[in-house]
Amino acid sequence: MSSTASASREQTAELVSRLLRDIPDFPEPGVLFKDITPLVADGPALAQVCEALAAPYRDAGITTVVGLEARGFIFGTAVALALGAGFVPVRKAGKLPGATVSLDYALEYGTARVEVHEDCVTPGERVLVVDDVLATGGTAAAAAELLEQVGAEVVAIEVVVELAALAGRSRLEGREVGALLTV
C-alpha cells in the first residue's frame, strides 16, 4: 500500500492546513479566500488529498463524480479516476454546449447560476459531488438539486475544506457531507 493510500484523514487534514493559503479581500473586500494553489502544486500532497476524498466511497457504488466549477474539477476528476467512475462538470451558466438545466443560488458574496447537461447522468446513477471549499453551501446545494432533477441519486458531498463560520452544512441538511479539514 502506498503512503498516500495509508494516510489517515487526520494526517491529510494536517497536510491541507499546512498548504492552504489565505488571501484577504478576494474576490471582494471582506472575503477571506482559501487558496488551494500551493496544495495542488505539490504532487504527493494532491495525490494524498484525492485518495482521502475517494476512500470512503470505494464500495459505495459511485458511478459518477461531479466536480463544481472550477476548483472542484481538479479534485473531482482525480477522485473519479480513483473510483473508476465517470466525471461530470457543474458549470457556471453559459459554459456548456447543448441542452442544460440550471439553477440560481446565493453565495457569500453575491448570486450565481450553475448548470449541467440535461443528459449528464442516467436515472438512478449514484453520484458523489466534490468541491474544494464548502462556504455557504449554495453551490453544493444547487448542484445536488440539479443532479436530482436529471435523475441522479446524490450519495454525498465531499470537500477539501469546510468554512464552519459560514454554516454551509446547514443548507445541506439531510445530505451526507464530508470535509477533510474544517476551519
Secondary structure, 3 states (H helix, E strand, C coil): CCHHHHCCHHHHHHHHHHHCEEEECCCCCCCEEEECHHHHCCHHHHHHHHHHHHHHHCCCCCCEEEEECCHHHHHHHHHHHHHCCEEEEEEECCCCCCCEEEEEEEECCEEEEEEEECCCCCCCCEEEEEEEEECCCHHHHHHHHHHHHCCCEEEEEEEEEECHHHCHHHHHCCCCEEEEEEC
